[in-house]
Amino acid sequence: MTTVIVSILVFGLLIMVHELGHFLAAKRAGIHVPELAFGFGPKIVGFRAGETEYNLRLFPLGGFCRMAGSNPDDPEDMNDPRGFNRRTVGQRMGVIAAGPAMNFLLAVVLFSVLFAASGVAEAVPGSTVVGEVIPGFPAAAAGVQSGDRIVAIEGVAINDWDQLVAVIQKNIGRPVQLTVERAGRNLTLPIGSDPGGEPQ
C-alpha cells in the first residue's frame, strides 16, 4: 500500500512540475491562462490571482494548464487575441517544450540532492585526505577509511586528488595497490576502480 501511495505522490509531482513548466512559458509568451490545476475531478480548493484560477482537484494523477486558444470546439476561445493559437511557431514550441524541460530540471535537482545526501567518497579539498567512503564500494571493501591520507598508487607518489583520479583512470578494470598513511604508518591496500574511473 505504501508503494502505491508513494508512486501516486511521485507521479503527481512529475505532472505538477510538468504543467508548471507549460504555465510559466505561456505566461512569459503573454498567453491567457484561465486555469492551472493539479489533479483531476472535483475541485477541493482553489484561489484566483490575476486572470488565472489555481485549483487543487481530488485525484492527484494528472493536472492541466488551460490556455486560451487551444480548444477548437469553442469559437470564443479560439478568437482570444492572447490565445495559444495566436502566438508564433517559436513561442508555441517553447510553451510545449517547457513541460518536459521542467521534468528534466526536476530530475537534475533531485539527483543532486540525493547524491549530496547519500555520501560520496571524496577528498578533503586541497589535500589527499579521504573525507568519506561509501560502504559497499571498492574503497570501503579494500579497507580505506575516512581520514586516510593517500600517498601513492601503484608506487607513484600522489600529491593531489586530480593526480589520483588520473592514475586510476589509466587502470580502469583492474585492481591497483593504494598506499595510505594512517596513524603515522603506511598501509598498502588492493583496490578496484568503478567503470567511470572515479575513486569510490
Rosetta constraint file for C-alpha pairs under 8 A:
AtomPair CA 1 CA 5 HARMONIC 6.38 0.50
AtomPair CA 2 CA 6 HARMONIC 6.10 0.50
AtomPair CA 3 CA 7 HARMONIC 5.96 0.50
AtomPair CA 4 CA 8 HARMONIC 6.17 0.50
AtomPair CA 5 CA 9 HARMONIC 6.22 0.50
AtomPair CA 6 CA 10 HARMONIC 6.07 0.50
AtomPair CA 7 CA 11 HARMONIC 5.97 0.50
AtomPair CA 8 CA 12 HARMONIC 5.94 0.50
AtomPair CA 8 CA 60 HARMONIC 7.12 0.50
AtomPair CA 8 CA 61 HARMONIC 6.63 0.50
AtomPair CA 9 CA 13 HARMONIC 6.13 0.50
AtomPair CA 9 CA 60 HARMONIC 7.46 0.50
AtomPair CA 10 CA 14 HARMONIC 6.26 0.50
AtomPair CA 11 CA 15 HARMONIC 6.32 0.50
AtomPair CA 11 CA 61 HARMONIC 6.72 0.50
AtomPair CA 12 CA 16 HARMONIC 6.00 0.50
AtomPair CA 12 CA 38 HARMONIC 7.92 0.50
AtomPair CA 12 CA 39 HARMONIC 7.54 0.50
AtomPair CA 12 CA 60 HARMONIC 5.49 0.50
AtomPair CA 12 CA 61 HARMONIC 5.49 0.50
AtomPair CA 12 CA 62 HARMONIC 6.41 0.50
AtomPair CA 13 CA 17 HARMONIC 6.13 0.50
AtomPair CA 14 CA 18 HARMONIC 6.06 0.50
AtomPair CA 14 CA 103 HARMONIC 6.49 0.50
AtomPair CA 15 CA 19 HARMONIC 6.03 0.50
AtomPair CA 15 CA 38 HARMONIC 7.85 0.50
AtomPair CA 15 CA 61 HARMONIC 7.82 0.50
AtomPair CA 15 CA 62 HARMONIC 6.05 0.50
AtomPair CA 15 CA 63 HARMONIC 6.40 0.50
AtomPair CA 16 CA 20 HARMONIC 6.05 0.50
AtomPair CA 16 CA 38 HARMONIC 6.04 0.50
AtomPair CA 16 CA 62 HARMONIC 7.76 0.50
AtomPair CA 16 CA 63 HARMONIC 6.62 0.50
AtomPair CA 17 CA 21 HARMONIC 6.27 0.50
AtomPair CA 17 CA 99 HARMONIC 7.40 0.50
AtomPair CA 17 CA 102 HARMONIC 6.21 0.50
AtomPair CA 17 CA 103 HARMONIC 6.38 0.50
AtomPair CA 17 CA 106 HARMONIC 7.59 0.50
AtomPair CA 18 CA 22 HARMONIC 6.74 0.50
AtomPair CA 18 CA 98 HARMONIC 7.62 0.50
AtomPair CA 18 CA 99 HARMONIC 4.21 0.50
AtomPair CA 18 CA 100 HARMONIC 6.18 0.50
AtomPair CA 18 CA 101 HARMONIC 7.90 0.50
AtomPair CA 18 CA 102 HARMONIC 5.78 0.50
AtomPair CA 18 CA 103 HARMONIC 5.75 0.50
AtomPair CA 19 CA 23 HARMONIC 6.13 0.50
AtomPair CA 19 CA 36 HARMONIC 7.83 0.50
AtomPair CA 19 CA 63 HARMONIC 6.88 0.50
AtomPair CA 19 CA 64 HARMONIC 5.98 0.50
AtomPair CA 19 CA 65 HARMONIC 5.87 0.50
AtomPair CA 19 CA 99 HARMONIC 5.92 0.50
AtomPair CA 20 CA 24 HARMONIC 6.07 0.50
AtomPair CA 20 CA 65 HARMONIC 7.68 0.50
AtomPair CA 20 CA 99 HARMONIC 7.12 0.50
AtomPair CA 20 CA 102 HARMONIC 7.84 0.50
AtomPair CA 21 CA 25 HARMONIC 6.21 0.50
AtomPair CA 21 CA 95 HARMONIC 7.75 0.50
AtomPair CA 21 CA 98 HARMONIC 4.86 0.50
AtomPair CA 21 CA 99 HARMONIC 4.49 0.50
AtomPair CA 21 CA 100 HARMONIC 7.72 0.50
AtomPair CA 21 CA 101 HARMONIC 7.34 0.50
AtomPair CA 21 CA 102 HARMONIC 5.46 0.50
AtomPair CA 22 CA 26 HARMONIC 5.99 0.50
AtomPair CA 22 CA 65 HARMONIC 6.82 0.50
AtomPair CA 22 CA 95 HARMONIC 5.29 0.50
AtomPair CA 22 CA 96 HARMONIC 6.36 0.50
AtomPair CA 22 CA 97 HARMONIC 7.71 0.50
AtomPair CA 22 CA 98 HARMONIC 5.34 0.50
AtomPair CA 22 CA 99 HARMONIC 5.08 0.50
AtomPair CA 23 CA 27 HARMONIC 6.14 0.50
AtomPair CA 23 CA 33 HARMONIC 7.46 0.50
AtomPair CA 23 CA 36 HARMONIC 7.32 0.50
AtomPair CA 23 CA 65 HARMONIC 6.04 0.50
AtomPair CA 23 CA 95 HARMONIC 7.78 0.50
AtomPair CA 24 CA 28 HARMONIC 6.16 0.50
AtomPair CA 25 CA 29 HARMONIC 6.20 0.50
AtomPair CA 25 CA 94 HARMONIC 6.84 0.50
AtomPair CA 25 CA 95 HARMONIC 5.01 0.50
AtomPair CA 25 CA 98 HARMONIC 6.32 0.50
AtomPair CA 26 CA 30 HARMONIC 6.29 0.50
AtomPair CA 26 CA 31 HARMONIC 5.15 0.50
AtomPair CA 26 CA 32 HARMONIC 7.62 0.50
AtomPair CA 26 CA 33 HARMONIC 7.39 0.50
AtomPair CA 26 CA 67 HARMONIC 7.79 0.50
AtomPair CA 26 CA 84 HARMONIC 7.92 0.50
AtomPair CA 26 CA 95 HARMONIC 5.63 0.50
AtomPair CA 27 CA 31 HARMONIC 5.56 0.50
AtomPair CA 27 CA 32 HARMONIC 7.19 0.50
AtomPair CA 27 CA 33 HARMONIC 7.31 0.50
AtomPair CA 29 CA 87 HARMONIC 7.84 0.50
AtomPair CA 29 CA 91 HARMONIC 6.42 0.50
AtomPair CA 29 CA 95 HARMONIC 7.98 0.50
AtomPair CA 30 CA 82 HARMONIC 6.64 0.50
AtomPair CA 31 CA 67 HARMONIC 6.96 0.50
AtomPair CA 31 CA 68 HARMONIC 7.08 0.50
AtomPair CA 31 CA 82 HARMONIC 5.06 0.50
AtomPair CA 31 CA 83 HARMONIC 5.58 0.50
AtomPair CA 31 CA 84 HARMONIC 5.91 0.50
AtomPair CA 31 CA 87 HARMONIC 7.88 0.50
AtomPair CA 32 CA 51 HARMONIC 7.75 0.50
AtomPair CA 32 CA 67 HARMONIC 6.00 0.50
AtomPair CA 32 CA 68 HARMONIC 5.50 0.50
AtomPair CA 32 CA 82 HARMONIC 5.47 0.50
AtomPair CA 32 CA 83 HARMONIC 6.00 0.50
AtomPair CA 32 CA 84 HARMONIC 7.74 0.50
AtomPair CA 33 CA 51 HARMONIC 7.26 0.50
AtomPair CA 33 CA 52 HARMONIC 5.87 0.50
AtomPair CA 33 CA 65 HARMONIC 7.15 0.50
AtomPair CA 33 CA 66 HARMONIC 5.86 0.50
AtomPair CA 33 CA 67 HARMONIC 4.45 0.50
AtomPair CA 33 CA 68 HARMONIC 6.06 0.50
AtomPair CA 34 CA 51 HARMONIC 6.20 0.50
AtomPair CA 34 CA 52 HARMONIC 4.62 0.50
AtomPair CA 34 CA 53 HARMONIC 6.12 0.50
AtomPair CA 34 CA 66 HARMONIC 6.17 0.50
AtomPair CA 34 CA 67 HARMONIC 6.39 0.50
AtomPair CA 34 CA 68 HARMONIC 7.06 0.50
AtomPair CA 35 CA 52 HARMONIC 5.21 0.50
AtomPair CA 35 CA 53 HARMONIC 4.71 0.50
AtomPair CA 35 CA 54 HARMONIC 5.95 0.50
AtomPair CA 35 CA 55 HARMONIC 7.50 0.50
AtomPair CA 35 CA 65 HARMONIC 6.12 0.50
AtomPair CA 35 CA 66 HARMONIC 5.23 0.50
AtomPair CA 35 CA 67 HARMONIC 7.39 0.50
AtomPair CA 36 CA 52 HARMONIC 7.09 0.50
AtomPair CA 36 CA 53 HARMONIC 6.36 0.50
AtomPair CA 36 CA 54 HARMONIC 5.05 0.50
AtomPair CA 36 CA 55 HARMONIC 6.40 0.50
AtomPair CA 36 CA 63 HARMONIC 7.80 0.50
AtomPair CA 36 CA 64 HARMONIC 6.00 0.50
AtomPair CA 36 CA 65 HARMONIC 4.56 0.50
AtomPair CA 36 CA 66 HARMONIC 6.24 0.50
AtomPair CA 37 CA 54 HARMONIC 5.85 0.50
AtomPair CA 37 CA 55 HARMONIC 4.66 0.50
AtomPair CA 37 CA 56 HARMONIC 5.80 0.50
AtomPair CA 37 CA 57 HARMONIC 6.91 0.50
AtomPair CA 37 CA 63 HARMONIC 5.32 0.50
AtomPair CA 37 CA 64 HARMONIC 5.34 0.50
AtomPair CA 37 CA 65 HARMONIC 6.42 0.50
AtomPair CA 38 CA 55 HARMONIC 6.44 0.50
AtomPair CA 38 CA 56 HARMONIC 5.11 0.50
AtomPair CA 38 CA 57 HARMONIC 6.05 0.50
AtomPair CA 38 CA 60 HARMONIC 6.74 0.50
AtomPair CA 38 CA 62 HARMONIC 6.45 0.50
AtomPair CA 38 CA 63 HARMONIC 4.21 0.50
AtomPair CA 38 CA 64 HARMONIC 6.58 0.50
AtomPair CA 39 CA 56 HARMONIC 6.24 0.50
AtomPair CA 39 CA 57 HARMONIC 4.69 0.50
AtomPair CA 39 CA 58 HARMONIC 6.21 0.50
AtomPair CA 39 CA 59 HARMONIC 5.03 0.50
AtomPair CA 39 CA 60 HARMONIC 4.15 0.50
AtomPair CA 39 CA 61 HARMONIC 5.70 0.50
AtomPair CA 39 CA 62 HARMONIC 4.59 0.50
AtomPair CA 39 CA 63 HARMONIC 4.43 0.50
AtomPair CA 39 CA 64 HARMONIC 7.75 0.50
AtomPair CA 40 CA 57 HARMONIC 5.25 0.50
AtomPair CA 40 CA 58 HARMONIC 6.10 0.50
AtomPair CA 40 CA 59 HARMONIC 5.06 0.50
AtomPair CA 40 CA 60 HARMONIC 6.58 0.50
AtomPair CA 40 CA 61 HARMONIC 7.00 0.50
AtomPair CA 40 CA 62 HARMONIC 5.89 0.50
AtomPair CA 40 CA 63 HARMONIC 6.05 0.50
AtomPair CA 41 CA 57 HARMONIC 5.74 0.50
AtomPair CA 41 CA 58 HARMONIC 5.52 0.50
AtomPair CA 41 CA 59 HARMONIC 6.05 0.50
AtomPair CA 42 CA 57 HARMONIC 5.54 0.50
AtomPair CA 42 CA 58 HARMONIC 5.62 0.50
AtomPair CA 43 CA 55 HARMONIC 6.44 0.50
AtomPair CA 43 CA 56 HARMONIC 5.95 0.50
AtomPair CA 43 CA 57 HARMONIC 4.28 0.50
AtomPair CA 43 CA 58 HARMONIC 6.21 0.50
AtomPair CA 44 CA 55 HARMONIC 7.48 0.50
AtomPair CA 44 CA 56 HARMONIC 5.68 0.50
AtomPair CA 44 CA 57 HARMONIC 5.16 0.50
AtomPair CA 44 CA 58 HARMONIC 5.92 0.50
AtomPair CA 45 CA 55 HARMONIC 5.94 0.50
AtomPair CA 45 CA 56 HARMONIC 5.45 0.50
AtomPair CA 45 CA 57 HARMONIC 7.15 0.50
AtomPair CA 46 CA 53 HARMONIC 6.97 0.50
AtomPair CA 46 CA 54 HARMONIC 5.39 0.50
AtomPair CA 46 CA 55 HARMONIC 4.12 0.50
AtomPair CA 46 CA 56 HARMONIC 6.02 0.50
AtomPair CA 47 CA 53 HARMONIC 5.76 0.50
AtomPair CA 47 CA 54 HARMONIC 5.45 0.50
AtomPair CA 47 CA 55 HARMONIC 6.65 0.50
AtomPair CA 48 CA 52 HARMONIC 5.78 0.50
AtomPair CA 48 CA 53 HARMONIC 4.24 0.50
AtomPair CA 48 CA 54 HARMONIC 6.03 0.50
AtomPair CA 49 CA 53 HARMONIC 6.40 0.50
AtomPair CA 49 CA 54 HARMONIC 7.62 0.50
AtomPair CA 66 CA 70 HARMONIC 7.89 0.50
AtomPair CA 67 CA 83 HARMONIC 6.89 0.50
AtomPair CA 67 CA 84 HARMONIC 6.44 0.50
AtomPair CA 68 CA 77 HARMONIC 5.60 0.50
AtomPair CA 68 CA 78 HARMONIC 6.93 0.50
AtomPair CA 68 CA 80 HARMONIC 6.48 0.50
AtomPair CA 68 CA 82 HARMONIC 7.07 0.50
AtomPair CA 68 CA 83 HARMONIC 4.46 0.50
AtomPair CA 68 CA 84 HARMONIC 5.95 0.50
AtomPair CA 69 CA 77 HARMONIC 5.23 0.50
AtomPair CA 69 CA 78 HARMONIC 4.25 0.50
AtomPair CA 69 CA 79 HARMONIC 6.86 0.50
AtomPair CA 69 CA 80 HARMONIC 6.23 0.50
AtomPair CA 69 CA 82 HARMONIC 7.63 0.50
AtomPair CA 69 CA 83 HARMONIC 3.97 0.50
AtomPair CA 69 CA 84 HARMONIC 4.74 0.50
AtomPair CA 69 CA 85 HARMONIC 5.03 0.50
AtomPair CA 69 CA 86 HARMONIC 7.23 0.50
AtomPair CA 70 CA 77 HARMONIC 7.32 0.50
AtomPair CA 70 CA 78 HARMONIC 6.67 0.50
AtomPair CA 70 CA 83 HARMONIC 7.22 0.50
AtomPair CA 70 CA 84 HARMONIC 6.08 0.50
AtomPair CA 70 CA 85 HARMONIC 6.49 0.50
AtomPair CA 71 CA 77 HARMONIC 6.43 0.50
AtomPair CA 71 CA 78 HARMONIC 6.50 0.50
AtomPair CA 72 CA 77 HARMONIC 7.75 0.50
AtomPair CA 72 CA 78 HARMONIC 6.29 0.50
AtomPair CA 74 CA 78 HARMONIC 6.35 0.50
AtomPair CA 75 CA 79 HARMONIC 6.17 0.50
AtomPair CA 76 CA 80 HARMONIC 6.58 0.50
AtomPair CA 77 CA 83 HARMONIC 7.42 0.50
AtomPair CA 78 CA 83 HARMONIC 6.71 0.50
AtomPair CA 78 CA 85 HARMONIC 7.10 0.50
AtomPair CA 79 CA 83 HARMONIC 7.29 0.50
AtomPair CA 81 CA 86 HARMONIC 6.54 0.50
AtomPair CA 82 CA 86 HARMONIC 6.50 0.50
AtomPair CA 82 CA 87 HARMONIC 7.72 0.50
AtomPair CA 83 CA 87 HARMONIC 7.07 0.50
AtomPair CA 84 CA 92 HARMONIC 6.79 0.50
AtomPair CA 85 CA 92 HARMONIC 7.89 0.50
AtomPair CA 87 CA 91 HARMONIC 6.03 0.50
AtomPair CA 87 CA 92 HARMONIC 6.29 0.50
AtomPair CA 88 CA 92 HARMONIC 6.25 0.50
AtomPair CA 89 CA 93 HARMONIC 6.05 0.50
AtomPair CA 90 CA 94 HARMONIC 6.10 0.50
AtomPair CA 91 CA 95 HARMONIC 6.28 0.50
AtomPair CA 92 CA 96 HARMONIC 6.23 0.50
AtomPair CA 93 CA 97 HARMONIC 5.98 0.50
AtomPair CA 94 CA 98 HARMONIC 5.98 0.50
AtomPair CA 95 CA 99 HARMONIC 7.46 0.50
AtomPair CA 97 CA 101 HARMONIC 6.17 0.50
AtomPair CA 98 CA 102 HARMONIC 6.08 0.50
AtomPair CA 99 CA 103 HARMONIC 6.56 0.50
AtomPair CA 100 CA 104 HARMONIC 6.27 0.50
AtomPair CA 101 CA 105 HARMONIC 6.22 0.50
AtomPair CA 102 CA 106 HARMONIC 6.06 0.50
AtomPair CA 103 CA 107 HARMONIC 6.27 0.50
AtomPair CA 104 CA 108 HARMONIC 6.37 0.50
AtomPair CA 105 CA 109 HARMONIC 6.22 0.50
AtomPair CA 106 CA 110 HARMONIC 6.04 0.50
AtomPair CA 107 CA 111 HARMONIC 5.90 0.50
AtomPair CA 108 CA 112 HARMONIC 6.07 0.50
AtomPair CA 109 CA 113 HARMONIC 6.20 0.50
AtomPair CA 110 CA 114 HARMONIC 6.09 0.50
AtomPair CA 111 CA 115 HARMONIC 5.84 0.50
AtomPair CA 112 CA 116 HARMONIC 6.05 0.50
AtomPair CA 113 CA 117 HARMONIC 6.06 0.50
AtomPair CA 114 CA 118 HARMONIC 5.86 0.50
AtomPair CA 115 CA 119 HARMONIC 6.88 0.50
AtomPair CA 115 CA 120 HARMONIC 7.50 0.50
AtomPair CA 116 CA 120 HARMONIC 7.46 0.50
AtomPair CA 119 CA 132 HARMONIC 7.07 0.50
AtomPair CA 119 CA 133 HARMONIC 7.57 0.50
AtomPair CA 119 CA 134 HARMONIC 6.40 0.50
AtomPair CA 120 CA 132 HARMONIC 6.21 0.50
AtomPair CA 120 CA 133 HARMONIC 6.23 0.50
AtomPair CA 120 CA 134 HARMONIC 5.71 0.50
AtomPair CA 120 CA 200 HARMONIC 7.29 0.50
AtomPair CA 121 CA 130 HARMONIC 7.16 0.50
AtomPair CA 121 CA 131 HARMONIC 6.70 0.50
AtomPair CA 121 CA 132 HARMONIC 4.68 0.50
AtomPair CA 121 CA 133 HARMONIC 4.23 0.50
AtomPair CA 121 CA 134 HARMONIC 5.70 0.50
AtomPair CA 121 CA 199 HARMONIC 7.19 0.50
AtomPair CA 121 CA 200 HARMONIC 5.11 0.50
AtomPair CA 122 CA 130 HARMONIC 5.85 0.50
AtomPair CA 122 CA 131 HARMONIC 5.24 0.50
AtomPair CA 122 CA 132 HARMONIC 5.64 0.50
AtomPair CA 122 CA 133 HARMONIC 7.17 0.50
AtomPair CA 122 CA 200 HARMONIC 7.70 0.50
AtomPair CA 123 CA 127 HARMONIC 6.85 0.50
AtomPair CA 123 CA 128 HARMONIC 5.95 0.50
AtomPair CA 123 CA 129 HARMONIC 5.46 0.50
AtomPair CA 123 CA 130 HARMONIC 4.42 0.50
AtomPair CA 123 CA 131 HARMONIC 4.88 0.50
AtomPair CA 123 CA 132 HARMONIC 7.39 0.50
AtomPair CA 123 CA 161 HARMONIC 6.71 0.50
AtomPair CA 124 CA 128 HARMONIC 6.79 0.50
AtomPair CA 124 CA 129 HARMONIC 5.55 0.50
AtomPair CA 124 CA 130 HARMONIC 6.12 0.50
AtomPair CA 124 CA 131 HARMONIC 5.22 0.50
AtomPair CA 126 CA 160 HARMONIC 7.07 0.50
AtomPair CA 126 CA 161 HARMONIC 7.87 0.50
AtomPair CA 127 CA 159 HARMONIC 7.61 0.50
AtomPair CA 127 CA 160 HARMONIC 5.80 0.50
AtomPair CA 127 CA 161 HARMONIC 6.86 0.50
AtomPair CA 128 CA 149 HARMONIC 5.43 0.50
AtomPair CA 128 CA 150 HARMONIC 5.37 0.50
AtomPair CA 128 CA 151 HARMONIC 7.44 0.50
AtomPair CA 128 CA 158 HARMONIC 7.65 0.50
AtomPair CA 128 CA 159 HARMONIC 6.80 0.50
AtomPair CA 128 CA 160 HARMONIC 5.40 0.50
AtomPair CA 128 CA 161 HARMONIC 5.57 0.50
AtomPair CA 129 CA 146 HARMONIC 7.82 0.50
AtomPair CA 129 CA 147 HARMONIC 5.74 0.50
AtomPair CA 129 CA 148 HARMONIC 5.58 0.50
AtomPair CA 129 CA 149 HARMONIC 4.13 0.50
AtomPair CA 129 CA 150 HARMONIC 6.25 0.50
AtomPair CA 130 CA 145 HARMONIC 7.21 0.50
AtomPair CA 130 CA 146 HARMONIC 5.24 0.50
AtomPair CA 130 CA 147 HARMONIC 5.30 0.50
AtomPair CA 130 CA 148 HARMONIC 5.52 0.50
AtomPair CA 130 CA 149 HARMONIC 6.23 0.50
AtomPair CA 130 CA 150 HARMONIC 7.44 0.50
AtomPair CA 131 CA 146 HARMONIC 5.33 0.50
AtomPair CA 131 CA 147 HARMONIC 6.18 0.50
AtomPair CA 132 CA 145 HARMONIC 7.46 0.50
AtomPair CA 132 CA 146 HARMONIC 5.03 0.50
AtomPair CA 132 CA 147 HARMONIC 7.91 0.50
AtomPair CA 133 CA 137 HARMONIC 7.98 0.50
AtomPair CA 133 CA 139 HARMONIC 6.84 0.50
AtomPair CA 133 CA 140 HARMONIC 6.06 0.50
AtomPair CA 133 CA 144 HARMONIC 7.33 0.50
AtomPair CA 133 CA 145 HARMONIC 6.57 0.50
AtomPair CA 133 CA 146 HARMONIC 6.24 0.50
AtomPair CA 133 CA 200 HARMONIC 6.74 0.50
AtomPair CA 134 CA 139 HARMONIC 7.76 0.50
AtomPair CA 134 CA 140 HARMONIC 6.42 0.50
AtomPair CA 134 CA 200 HARMONIC 6.76 0.50
AtomPair CA 135 CA 140 HARMONIC 5.51 0.50
AtomPair CA 135 CA 141 HARMONIC 7.59 0.50
AtomPair CA 136 CA 140 HARMONIC 6.10 0.50
AtomPair CA 136 CA 141 HARMONIC 6.25 0.50
AtomPair CA 137 CA 141 HARMONIC 6.13 0.50
AtomPair CA 137 CA 200 HARMONIC 5.96 0.50
AtomPair CA 138 CA 142 HARMONIC 6.10 0.50
AtomPair CA 138 CA 191 HARMONIC 6.03 0.50
AtomPair CA 138 CA 192 HARMONIC 5.47 0.50
AtomPair CA 138 CA 193 HARMONIC 6.51 0.50
AtomPair CA 138 CA 194 HARMONIC 7.51 0.50
AtomPair CA 138 CA 200 HARMONIC 6.14 0.50
AtomPair CA 139 CA 143 HARMONIC 6.43 0.50
AtomPair CA 139 CA 144 HARMONIC 5.36 0.50
AtomPair CA 139 CA 191 HARMONIC 6.11 0.50
AtomPair CA 139 CA 192 HARMONIC 7.35 0.50
AtomPair CA 139 CA 199 HARMONIC 7.20 0.50
AtomPair CA 139 CA 200 HARMONIC 5.41 0.50
AtomPair CA 140 CA 144 HARMONIC 5.38 0.50
AtomPair CA 140 CA 145 HARMONIC 7.04 0.50
AtomPair CA 140 CA 200 HARMONIC 7.76 0.50
AtomPair CA 141 CA 191 HARMONIC 7.81 0.50
AtomPair CA 142 CA 189 HARMONIC 6.03 0.50
AtomPair CA 142 CA 190 HARMONIC 6.02 0.50
AtomPair CA 142 CA 191 HARMONIC 5.43 0.50
AtomPair CA 143 CA 189 HARMONIC 7.11 0.50
AtomPair CA 144 CA 148 HARMONIC 6.85 0.50
AtomPair CA 144 CA 180 HARMONIC 7.99 0.50
AtomPair CA 144 CA 189 HARMONIC 7.66 0.50
AtomPair CA 147 CA 182 HARMONIC 7.56 0.50
AtomPair CA 148 CA 180 HARMONIC 5.94 0.50
AtomPair CA 148 CA 181 HARMONIC 5.77 0.50
AtomPair CA 148 CA 182 HARMONIC 5.32 0.50
AtomPair CA 149 CA 180 HARMONIC 5.34 0.50
AtomPair CA 149 CA 181 HARMONIC 5.03 0.50
AtomPair CA 149 CA 182 HARMONIC 6.79 0.50
AtomPair CA 150 CA 158 HARMONIC 6.80 0.50
AtomPair CA 150 CA 178 HARMONIC 7.37 0.50
AtomPair CA 150 CA 179 HARMONIC 6.09 0.50
AtomPair CA 150 CA 180 HARMONIC 4.36 0.50
AtomPair CA 150 CA 181 HARMONIC 6.33 0.50
AtomPair CA 151 CA 157 HARMONIC 5.81 0.50
AtomPair CA 151 CA 158 HARMONIC 5.19 0.50
AtomPair CA 151 CA 159 HARMONIC 7.14 0.50
AtomPair CA 151 CA 179 HARMONIC 5.70 0.50
AtomPair CA 151 CA 180 HARMONIC 5.41 0.50
AtomPair CA 151 CA 181 HARMONIC 6.60 0.50
AtomPair CA 152 CA 156 HARMONIC 5.13 0.50
AtomPair CA 152 CA 157 HARMONIC 4.23 0.50
AtomPair CA 152 CA 158 HARMONIC 4.87 0.50
AtomPair CA 152 CA 178 HARMONIC 6.06 0.50
AtomPair CA 152 CA 179 HARMONIC 4.94 0.50
AtomPair CA 152 CA 180 HARMONIC 6.99 0.50
AtomPair CA 153 CA 157 HARMONIC 6.66 0.50
AtomPair CA 153 CA 158 HARMONIC 6.88 0.50
AtomPair CA 153 CA 164 HARMONIC 7.38 0.50
AtomPair CA 153 CA 167 HARMONIC 7.44 0.50
AtomPair CA 153 CA 176 HARMONIC 6.97 0.50
AtomPair CA 153 CA 177 HARMONIC 5.67 0.50
AtomPair CA 153 CA 178 HARMONIC 4.49 0.50
AtomPair CA 153 CA 179 HARMONIC 5.92 0.50
AtomPair CA 154 CA 176 HARMONIC 6.04 0.50
AtomPair CA 154 CA 177 HARMONIC 5.04 0.50
AtomPair CA 154 CA 178 HARMONIC 6.43 0.50
AtomPair CA 155 CA 177 HARMONIC 7.63 0.50
AtomPair CA 155 CA 179 HARMONIC 7.87 0.50
AtomPair CA 158 CA 163 HARMONIC 6.32 0.50
AtomPair CA 158 CA 164 HARMONIC 6.15 0.50
AtomPair CA 159 CA 163 HARMONIC 6.88 0.50
AtomPair CA 160 CA 164 HARMONIC 6.63 0.50
AtomPair CA 161 CA 165 HARMONIC 6.32 0.50
AtomPair CA 162 CA 166 HARMONIC 6.22 0.50
AtomPair CA 163 CA 167 HARMONIC 6.30 0.50
AtomPair CA 164 CA 168 HARMONIC 6.23 0.50
AtomPair CA 165 CA 169 HARMONIC 6.09 0.50
AtomPair CA 165 CA 197 HARMONIC 7.21 0.50
AtomPair CA 165 CA 198 HARMONIC 6.15 0.50
AtomPair CA 165 CA 199 HARMONIC 6.66 0.50
AtomPair CA 166 CA 170 HARMONIC 6.51 0.50
AtomPair CA 167 CA 171 HARMONIC 6.67 0.50
AtomPair CA 168 CA 172 HARMONIC 6.27 0.50
AtomPair CA 168 CA 176 HARMONIC 7.92 0.50
AtomPair CA 168 CA 193 HARMONIC 6.78 0.50
AtomPair CA 168 CA 197 HARMONIC 6.11 0.50
AtomPair CA 168 CA 198 HARMONIC 7.17 0.50
AtomPair CA 168 CA 199 HARMONIC 7.18 0.50
AtomPair CA 169 CA 196 HARMONIC 7.98 0.50
AtomPair CA 169 CA 197 HARMONIC 4.73 0.50
AtomPair CA 169 CA 198 HARMONIC 7.22 0.50
AtomPair CA 171 CA 175 HARMONIC 7.50 0.50
AtomPair CA 171 CA 176 HARMONIC 7.24 0.50
AtomPair CA 171 CA 193 HARMONIC 7.75 0.50
AtomPair CA 172 CA 193 HARMONIC 5.98 0.50
AtomPair CA 172 CA 194 HARMONIC 7.24 0.50
AtomPair CA 172 CA 195 HARMONIC 6.78 0.50
AtomPair CA 172 CA 196 HARMONIC 7.98 0.50
AtomPair CA 172 CA 197 HARMONIC 5.79 0.50
AtomPair CA 173 CA 192 HARMONIC 7.23 0.50
AtomPair CA 173 CA 193 HARMONIC 6.48 0.50
AtomPair CA 173 CA 194 HARMONIC 7.44 0.50
AtomPair CA 173 CA 195 HARMONIC 7.00 0.50
AtomPair CA 174 CA 192 HARMONIC 6.14 0.50
AtomPair CA 174 CA 193 HARMONIC 7.18 0.50
AtomPair CA 175 CA 190 HARMONIC 6.33 0.50
AtomPair CA 175 CA 191 HARMONIC 5.25 0.50
AtomPair CA 175 CA 192 HARMONIC 4.22 0.50
AtomPair CA 175 CA 193 HARMONIC 6.87 0.50
AtomPair CA 176 CA 190 HARMONIC 5.64 0.50
AtomPair CA 176 CA 191 HARMONIC 5.37 0.50
AtomPair CA 176 CA 192 HARMONIC 6.21 0.50
AtomPair CA 177 CA 188 HARMONIC 6.30 0.50
AtomPair CA 177 CA 189 HARMONIC 5.62 0.50
AtomPair CA 177 CA 190 HARMONIC 4.61 0.50
AtomPair CA 177 CA 191 HARMONIC 6.22 0.50
AtomPair CA 178 CA 188 HARMONIC 5.51 0.50
AtomPair CA 178 CA 189 HARMONIC 5.05 0.50
AtomPair CA 178 CA 190 HARMONIC 6.08 0.50
AtomPair CA 178 CA 191 HARMONIC 6.55 0.50
AtomPair CA 179 CA 186 HARMONIC 6.49 0.50
AtomPair CA 179 CA 187 HARMONIC 5.52 0.50
AtomPair CA 179 CA 188 HARMONIC 4.30 0.50
AtomPair CA 179 CA 189 HARMONIC 6.17 0.50
AtomPair CA 180 CA 186 HARMONIC 5.52 0.50
AtomPair CA 180 CA 187 HARMONIC 5.34 0.50
AtomPair CA 180 CA 188 HARMONIC 6.42 0.50
AtomPair CA 180 CA 189 HARMONIC 7.69 0.50
AtomPair CA 181 CA 185 HARMONIC 5.47 0.50
AtomPair CA 181 CA 186 HARMONIC 4.40 0.50
AtomPair CA 181 CA 187 HARMONIC 6.27 0.50
AtomPair CA 182 CA 186 HARMONIC 6.24 0.50
AtomPair CA 182 CA 187 HARMONIC 7.19 0.50
AtomPair CA 193 CA 197 HARMONIC 5.87 0.50
AtomPair CA 193 CA 198 HARMONIC 6.71 0.50
AtomPair CA 193 CA 199 HARMONIC 6.04 0.50
AtomPair CA 193 CA 200 HARMONIC 7.22 0.50
AtomPair CA 194 CA 198 HARMONIC 6.19 0.50
AtomPair CA 194 CA 199 HARMONIC 6.97 0.50
AtomPair CA 194 CA 200 HARMONIC 7.17 0.50
